Amino acid sequence: MYSGRMSTPDRLIESTRELLWERGYAGTSPKAILERAGAGQGSMYHHFRGKPDLALAAIRRTAEEMRATADDVLGSPGSPYERVEAYLRRERDTLRGCPIGRLTMDADVIASGELRAPVDEFLTWLRGRLASVVEEGREQGQFAPGLDSEETAATILATVQGGYVLARASGSPAAFDTAVRGLLALLAPGDRPARGGRR
């Protein structure tokens, strides 16, 4: 399943990332991790202290990748509005849900301060990154002068996470797209109608 050039620790981390996304912490057994990674019995404990240690490495890697993706989109050329729009419309597997957002609903992850920390750190960073783009747009007159950048960033993040929930509940990505269009219509400068569809 994984490249032959990938090290055993990397295969273990990647398999754990996928299983956490699919099954949650409790449903991710060491046996399932080893089977998906194609790793031998005992290799988990050779490279990691155990399942919690491996799960932490997996969550950190997911957060790092999501941070890089968001930063690429929000730092791309274009106006602040266009960058927020690109972030909202970027390609997502909406029916699987957000790999970080789903962890906030995992009782085992939330009960562990260590496992919860990279989730909270990523979401805090993302709110701050979005707020800086919104503030830039407000200063340029693209957004209403009375708009609070921190509150707007939280709203953007809540729309994305809520959009995943609506899409999964309905079994259709259309629910995510509807939430995104609604938010873009609220944020759109007066002379710029929000475009339909998700990129």
C-alpha positions as CSV (number, residue, x, y, z in Angstrom):
1,M,0.0,0.0,0.0
2,Y,2.9,2.4,0.8
3,S,6.0,3.1,-1.2
4,G,8.8,0.6,-0.6
5,R,11.1,3.6,0.1
6,M,9.0,4.6,3.1
7,S,10.5,3.7,6.4
8,T,8.7,1.5,8.9
9,P,8.0,4.4,11.3
10,D,6.6,6.5,8.5
11,R,4.3,3.6,7.4
12,L,3.1,3.2,10.9
13,I,2.4,6.9,11.2
14,E,0.6,7.0,7.8
15,S,-1.6,4.0,8.6
16,T,-2.5,5.5,12.0
17,R,-3.4,8.8,10.4
18,E,-5.8,7.1,8.1
19,L,-7.3,4.8,10.7
20,L,-7.9,7.7,13.1
21,W,-9.7,9.6,10.4
22,E,-11.8,6.5,9.5
23,R,-12.4,4.9,12.9
24,G,-11.3,7.2,15.7
25,Y,-8.9,6.5,18.5
26,A,-10.8,3.6,20.2
27,G,-11.4,1.9,16.8
28,T,-7.7,2.1,15.8
29,S,-6.2,-1.1,17.2
30,P,-2.5,-1.9,17.1
31,K,-3.3,-4.9,15.0
32,A,-5.1,-2.8,12.4
33,I,-2.2,-0.3,12.3
34,L,0.3,-3.1,11.7
35,E,-1.8,-4.7,9.0
36,R,-2.3,-1.5,7.1
37,A,1.3,-0.5,7.5
38,G,2.5,-3.9,6.4
39,A,4.7,-3.9,9.5
40,G,5.8,-6.9,11.5
41,Q,4.6,-7.8,15.0
42,G,6.3,-5.7,17.6
43,S,7.5,-3.0,15.2
44,M,5.2,-0.4,16.8
45,Y,6.8,-0.9,20.2
46,H,10.3,-0.9,18.6
47,H,9.8,2.6,17.1
48,F,7.1,4.1,19.5
49,R,6.3,3.7,23.2
50,G,2.8,2.5,22.3
51,K,-0.4,3.4,20.7
52,P,-0.7,6.9,22.4
53,D,2.8,7.8,21.3
54,L,2.1,6.7,17.7
55,A,-1.3,8.5,17.7
56,L,0.4,11.7,18.8
57,A,2.9,11.5,16.0
58,A,0.1,10.8,13.5
59,I,-2.0,13.8,14.7
60,R,1.0,16.1,14.6
61,R,1.8,15.1,11.0
62,T,-1.8,15.6,10.0
63,A,-1.8,19.1,11.6
64,E,1.5,20.0,9.9
65,E,0.2,19.0,6.5
66,M,-3.1,20.8,6.9
67,R,-1.2,23.9,8.1
68,A,1.0,23.8,5.0
69,T,-2.0,23.4,2.7
70,A,-3.9,26.3,4.4
71,D,-0.9,28.5,4.4
72,D,-0.3,27.9,0.7
73,V,-3.9,28.9,-0.2
74,L,-4.1,31.9,2.2
75,G,-0.7,33.1,1.1
76,S,-1.4,32.8,-2.7
77,P,-1.7,35.8,-5.0
78,G,-4.9,37.6,-5.1
79,S,-7.0,40.0,-3.0
80,P,-7.8,39.0,0.7
81,Y,-11.4,38.2,-0.4
82,E,-10.1,36.0,-3.2
83,R,-7.7,34.2,-0.8
84,V,-10.5,33.5,1.7
85,E,-12.7,32.3,-1.2
86,A,-9.9,30.0,-2.4
87,Y,-9.6,28.6,1.1
88,L,-13.3,28.0,1.4
89,R,-13.6,26.4,-2.1
90,R,-10.4,24.4,-2.1
91,E,-10.7,20.7,-2.9
92,R,-11.9,18.6,0.1
93,D,-13.2,15.2,0.7
94,T,-16.3,16.6,2.4
95,L,-18.0,13.3,3.0
96,R,-15.1,12.0,5.0
97,G,-15.0,15.1,7.1
98,C,-12.0,17.1,8.3
99,P,-9.2,14.8,9.7
100,I,-8.5,17.4,12.5
101,G,-12.1,18.5,13.1
102,R,-13.3,14.9,13.5
103,L,-10.8,14.4,16.3
104,T,-12.5,17.1,18.4
105,M,-15.5,14.7,18.6
106,D,-13.3,11.8,19.7
107,A,-13.8,11.4,23.4
108,D,-10.4,9.6,23.8
109,V,-8.5,12.4,22.1
110,I,-10.3,15.2,23.9
111,A,-9.7,13.4,27.3
112,S,-5.9,13.4,26.7
113,G,-4.2,16.7,27.0
114,E,-1.3,15.4,25.0
115,L,-3.4,14.2,22.1
116,R,-5.7,17.3,22.2
117,A,-2.8,19.8,22.1
118,P,-1.8,19.6,18.4
119,V,-5.5,19.7,17.5
120,D,-6.0,22.9,19.5
121,E,-2.7,24.4,18.3
122,F,-3.6,23.9,14.7
123,L,-7.1,25.4,15.0
124,T,-5.7,28.3,17.0
125,W,-3.1,28.9,14.3
126,L,-5.7,28.7,11.5
127,R,-8.0,31.2,13.2
128,G,-5.1,33.6,13.5
129,R,-4.0,33.1,9.9
130,L,-7.5,33.7,8.7
131,A,-7.9,36.7,10.9
132,S,-4.7,38.3,9.4
133,V,-6.1,37.9,5.9
134,V,-9.5,39.4,7.0
135,E,-7.8,42.3,8.7
136,E,-5.8,42.9,5.5
137,G,-9.0,43.0,3.5
138,R,-10.7,45.3,6.1
139,E,-7.8,47.8,5.9
140,Q,-8.0,47.7,2.1
141,G,-11.7,48.4,2.2
142,Q,-12.7,45.0,0.8
143,F,-14.6,44.1,4.0
144,A,-16.9,46.2,6.1
145,P,-14.9,48.6,8.3
146,G,-16.7,47.4,11.4
147,L,-15.9,43.8,10.8
148,D,-14.1,42.1,13.6
149,S,-11.3,40.0,12.1
150,E,-11.0,37.5,14.9
151,E,-14.8,36.9,15.0
152,T,-14.9,36.7,11.2
153,A,-12.0,34.1,11.2
154,A,-13.9,32.1,13.8
155,T,-17.0,32.2,11.6
156,I,-15.1,31.1,8.6
157,L,-13.6,28.1,10.5
158,A,-17.0,27.3,12.0
159,T,-18.6,27.3,8.5
160,V,-16.0,24.9,7.2
161,Q,-16.4,22.5,10.1
162,G,-20.2,22.8,10.2
163,G,-20.3,22.3,6.4
164,Y,-18.5,18.9,6.9
165,V,-21.2,17.9,9.4
166,L,-24.0,18.9,7.2
167,A,-22.5,17.1,4.2
168,R,-21.9,13.9,6.1
169,A,-25.4,14.0,7.6
170,S,-27.1,14.5,4.2
171,G,-24.6,12.2,2.3
172,S,-24.1,15.0,-0.2
173,P,-21.3,17.6,-0.7
174,A,-24.0,20.0,-1.8
175,A,-24.7,20.9,1.9
176,F,-21.0,22.0,2.3
177,D,-21.2,24.1,-0.9
178,T,-24.4,25.8,0.3
179,A,-22.7,26.9,3.6
180,V,-19.7,28.2,1.7
181,R,-21.8,30.2,-0.8
182,G,-23.8,31.7,2.1
183,L,-20.7,32.9,3.9
184,L,-19.1,34.2,0.7
185,A,-22.3,36.2,-0.1
186,L,-22.1,37.8,3.4
187,L,-18.4,38.6,3.0
188,A,-18.5,39.7,-0.7
189,P,-17.6,43.3,-1.5
190,G,-20.7,45.2,-2.8
191,D,-19.5,45.0,-6.4
192,R,-18.5,41.3,-6.3
193,P,-21.2,38.6,-6.3
194,A,-20.1,35.3,-4.8
195,R,-19.5,32.6,-7.4
196,G,-21.4,29.3,-7.3
197,G,-19.9,25.9,-6.9
198,R,-16.8,24.6,-5.1
199,R,-13.4,24.5,-6.7
